[in-house]
Every structure is written in C-alpha cells, then in structure tokens.
C-alpha cells in the first residue's frame, strides 16, 4: 500500500512539483509566545466555514426556495429526511460558532497589532470576510420562511431604507420590491448560496495567500526584545497538527450541541415555528441574531430625534463610521506602525468589547 502511495506521490510530484510545497511548509515557522494561542482562531473560523459549506450542500438537496414551498421543504427536512434535523442543527450551530470564532480572531489580531506593516491588506481582507460572514447570517435567516424570520427581515431591511439618498433603492434591491415577499426570499437564497460564497471564496483565497506569504505576526513587545530568544515551531507538521487537534475538539463540541440542542438553547434558538404570513400581526419580542443584537438594541435606545437628525439615521451613520475606522486602523495607527505601544488602541478595543457585551445583554434581558 505504501508503495502505491509512493508511486501516486511521485506521479503528482513530477507534474506539480509537490516537493517544493512540502519544503516551503517545512521552512515556514510559527512564533511561540504567551499570545500564540490566538493564532489558532483563524484556522478554526476556516474549519467552521467548511462545515457550513458541506452541511449547506446537504440541505440544498431537499430545500426548495419560494414562498409556497420553502417552509414546507424545511419542515420535511427536519421531520422526514433521515438525519435531516441533525444536518440543519449542525448548519445552524456552526454558523454561530463561526461568527464567534471570527470575533475572537478579529479582536486578537487587533490587540496584538498584527495589522501593522506589511500586513495591512491581510487585515482588510479579513475584515471584508467578517462583514460577509454577517451577511451570510442575515441572508440565511429568512430561508426557512417562518414567522420570526419574515418579520425580522422586514425590520432589518426597513433599517437599510432609512439611509438618505440610496436607502430606498437599497431596500428595494434587497426585497425585490416594496415589501418582503417571495421575491425577497428568492433574492436572499441567491445571495446566500451563490453571490456571497463566491465573493467570500475570492477574499479567502487572497487572505490565505497573504498569510502564507507574510507569515504569522509577532506582538510588538516580542519584536522589540532579543529575537534570538524567541522560540518557533515548524508550520508543517507541528502547527498543522495542533490546528487539526483543535478542529477535532470543536467538531465534537459541535456534534454534542447539534444532537442535544438541535433547535438551539436560550437566546441562541432557531425553532421552525409557524409559516410566514404577511397579513398576520408581528409576534412580540422579535430579535435579530446575537451578533446583530448590539446594533439593534442601540438603535432602539437612541431617541427619535437628536437635535435635528433622526435618531435611527444617526445610529446607522455612527455604526458605519465606526466600522470604516476599525477596518482602516492600519492606516491611522501610526504608533504601532513604528513599533511603539499605543494605549489608545487598547482602550478603544476594550470599550468596543464592553459595548457589544453590554448592549447584547440588555437586548436579551
């Protein structure tokens, strides 16, 4: 058997020069220090994205888009398809865990200043993927076409419509008309399974290429110290094996959650509920997914008018400006670019985490 494997490897190596890739993997090293644990969350986000793709493909075998059959097809998957309930649960749980891992990865990169020269584009491509992942959540939320998803989508697209000038146009583009209808469902289905994955995959390929080209960033305090004492490990196989072990642990956690809590638990829940009815009154306590909760709750708490500006519009502009500033942090954090410690960056990061947790907790409670 090993002889067959050697022949196959030799055949491939002769044509695609696999030995060069193996040698590159052996030469590539990963720094070892107190913050090394944060390196693994990028790979974990990638693993959960792959779980999303595989479970999503399985769901596509039975899912039927359209206002007249989407709800029925999801109900059929959950109740009639063998292990269909499990695949849906894995898809839902992996989506939430992927966003959570992406949050951790983003903040760890931010606090370790890993976005500084020459990794500015690595940070920006990562941020674009983070926003796209949240777009996955928003577009996928409507696909079961149940009551909760229908009205939550209506509220979400209403918020987009508040933006002056282009808001109404964007709302119609998202909805496929003036109201949330079957056309909206068809559009969100297309966004969820085709447009967003295509864009995400392109940025993912670029992001991984940049990571491989530039390697893992070392925190400023270790760069300024005597680098001769900084330990490293080979990327292949040492780091890859540790990465694979974490993937295996998370896969087990994902399986346990999907088996014992197939419809979620606590604030994280996705019951099928009732089919969407545009003429029915909105159910009480409509809430978005947890990763949108802090924005939703903030917009609820802003007064209707702040001076002469609509409160909701002010909140949208504030979040847009904050997101843009956060994405462009490599270009305005001049201190970190020079290899100096920047306490302001840490204060802003801690304030952002505290704000997100506080608003999310208030929204849930």
N, C-alpha and C positions, 0 to 999 in steps of 0.2 A: 504493500500500500504506500509506504514511504517512497519507494522507487517511482511509482506512478505520480505521486505529488511532486517529486523532484523533476520528473520529465515535463509535467504541466508548467511548473515554475520556470524551467529552462526555456520552454516554448514561448511563454509570455515575456520573459526577460529578454529574449533575443529580439523581440519585436517592439517592446515598450520600455526597455531599459529599467526594469523594476529595481535592479541593484542600486541605481543612483538614488531612487526614492528611499530605499532602506538605509543607505549610507547617510542621506540627509536627516532621516529620523534619528539615527544614532548620534549624529553630531549635535543636533538640536538639544539644548538643555533647559531646565526649568529651575529658577532660583528657589532656594529653601530658606524660609524665614518665618517669623511669627504669623505673618499675614498670608502664607502660602495656601491656607485652606480656601481662601476666596477664589483662587484660580479655578476651582472645580465647578463653580456655578454656571459658567459659560457653557461648558460641556453638558452639564445637566439640563440646561434650557434646550440645547440642541437635541438631546435624547428625548425629552418630553415632546418636542416638536415632531420628531419621527414617530412617536407613539400616536400623536394626533393624526398624522397623515395616514398611518396604517389602519387605525380604528375608523377614521373618516371614510376611507375607501370601502371598508366592510359595510358601513352604514349606507353608503351610496348604492349598494346592491339592491336595497329594498326601499330607500327613501324616494318619494315622488313629490317634486315641487308643485305648487299650485294650491290655491285657496280651497279647492274642492277635494284634495286628496293628501295634502301634507300631514295634517293632524292624524288622519286615518292610517297613513303609512307608518308614522312614528308609533302609534298605538299598536299596530301589527308587529313592528319590530320588537317592542317591549313584551308583548303578550304571546305571540305566536312563533316568532323566529327562535330557533334553538340558540340559546345564549345571547340573543339579541339584546336583552336587558343589560347583560354584562358588558357588551361592546359599547352600548350607549353610556353606561356608567363610567367605563374606562375613558371614553372620549371626553366626558364632562369633567371628571376629576383631573385628567392630565392637562386639560385646558387651564384649569385654575392653578394647578401646581406649576405649569409652565410660566404663567404670568408672575406667580410668587417668586420662582427662581430667577426670572428676568429682573424683577425689582431688586432682589438681593445682589445680583450680578452688577446691575447699574450703579447701585449705591456703593458697592465695594470698589468698583473702578473709580467712582467719583472721589471717595475719601482717600484712596491710595494715590490719587492724581495720575492714574495710568493713562489719562487722555493727553498728557503733555507731549511735546515734540519728541519723536516724529510720529506719534500715534493719533494725531487729530482726526484723520479720516476713519480710523478704526472706531473711535468713539462715536462719530457722526453716523456711520453705517449701523452701529449697534443701536443708537437712539431711534433711527428710522425703523429698524426691525421691531423695537419695543412699541412704537406707535402702531405699526402694522399688526402686531400681536393683539393689541387692544381693539383694533379694527376687526380682527377675527372674532373676538368675543362679542362685539356689538352686532355684526352681521349674522353670526351663528345663533344668537339669542332668539331671533324671530322664526327660525326654520321649523320648529315644532308647530307653529301657528296656533298656539294656545292663548288663552285669555290674558295671562300675565305678560307673555312676550309681545302680544299685539299692542297693549296699552303702554308698555314700557318703551317700545319702539316709537309709538306716537309721541310720547313725551320727549324722547331723545331727539327725534327729527324736528320737533317744534322748537327745541333749543337752538338747533342749527339755523332755523328760519329767522331767528332774532337778529342775526348779523346784518348790519345795514348794507345795502347795495347788492351783495351777492347772496344773502341769506335765503331769500325766497327761491332763487334759482337753484341753489344747492339742495334745498329741501325737496324741490320737485324732481331733481335728478335722483336723489336717494329714494324717494317714494314712487317715482314713475308716474306722478300726477299730483293732484292737490291733497289727496288723503292716503292713508295707509290701506292698501288693497292687495289683491292677489298679484298685481304688477309689482308692488313693493317686495313681496315675498320672492318673486322670480328674480328681481334685481339683486336682492340680498343673497340669494342662492348662488347667482353668478359671481358676485363679489367674493363669497366665502370659499367656493371650490375652484375658481379659475383665476380671477384678477389678482386678489390678494396673495394667493400662494405663488403666482408667477413673479410678482414684484418681490415678495419676501425671499424667494429662492435666489433671485439675482443678487440681492443685497447680502444674503447669507454666503453665497459663493465669494463675493468680494471681501466680506468681513473675515472669512476663514483664510483667504489668501493673504490678507494684510497681517493677521495674527501669526501665520506661519512665516511670513517674510520678516516681520519685526521682532517676533518672539514675545515672551512674557515680560511685562514691565516690572521693574524693581522699585519699591517705595523710596521716596527721596532720602529718608534717614539712612537707608542701607547703601544707597548710591554714594552718599557723602562720606560714609565710613570707609574703612580699609576693605576694598573689594576682594583682596586676596584671602580674606577670612570668610567670604560669603560662599556657602555651600551650594552645590547644584546637583540636580539629578538628570539622567538622560530622559528626553521626552518619550523615546521608544526604547525598551518596553516599560520602564518604571512608571512614568507618569500615566501612560495609557492604561496600564493595569489597575492603577489606583482609581482612575476615572471609571473604568469598567466595573470595578467593585462598587462604587457609589451608584452607578446606574442600576446594578443588580439589587442593591438595597432599596432604592426608590421604586423599582419595579415591584418588589414585594409589598412595599407600603401602598402603592397604587392598587395592587390586586386586593389587598385587605380592605381598603376603603371602598372599592367598587363592589366587592362581594357583600360586605356588611352594611354599607350605606349607599345603595345603588341610586337613590334619589337625593343624595346629599345629606347634610346634617346641620342643624342650627341655621345661621344666616346663609350658609352655602347649601342651597337646595334648588332642585330643578324638577319638581313634580310635573307630570303631564297636565293634570287639571282638566279644565273644560276647553272645548274648542273655541277659537276666537269668534266673537260676534260683534261686528262694528256697530250694531244698534243697541247693544247692551250697555248699561252704565259701567264706568270704570270701577274695578274692585278696589276696596280700601287697602291702603298700605303698599302701593306699587313702589318697588325699589329696584334700582339697577344692580348689576353685578358688583361685587365688593370692590373691584378695582376702579369703578366709576363712582363709588359711593361718596368719597370725599368731595368730589366736584359737585355732585348732585345736592349734597347737604349744604355746601357753601352757597350755592345759587339759591337754595330755599331760605337761607338765613339773611341774605342781603335784602335791605329794604327795597320797596318798589321803585323809589326814586332816591338817587344820591345826587344832591344839588340839582342839576338839570338833566342828568343822564339816567336812563333806565337802569335799574339795579341789575337785572339779568344780563343786559348788554355789557355793563361794567365788569361783571364777574367773568364773562366769556373773554373779554379783552385781557383781563388780568391773567387768566389761565393761559391764554395764547402767548402773551408776552413772557410769562414765567417759563413756559415750555421752550420757547425760542431761545431765551437767555441760557437755560440749562443745556440745550443742545449745542450752543456755541461757546460753552465755557472754556474750551481750549484756547480760544482766541482773545478772551478778555482776562483770563487768569495769568497775568504776566509774571507774577511772583513764582508760581510753580514752574512756569516755563524756564525760569532762570535757576531752578533747582533750590528755591527758597521755600520755607514753610509759610503757608498762607492760612492764618487762623480764621479769616473771614469766610473762606470756602467751607471750612469745617462747621462754622456756626450756621451758615446758610443750609448746609446739608442736614444738620441735626434739626433745625427749625422745620425743614420740609418733611422729614420723617415724623416729627411730633405733630405737625399739622395734619398729615394724612391719617395717622392713627387716631387723633382726637376727632376729626370730622367723620371718619368711618364709624367710630364707636358711638358718637351721637346719632348718626343716621340709623344704626342698628337698634339703639335703645329707645 
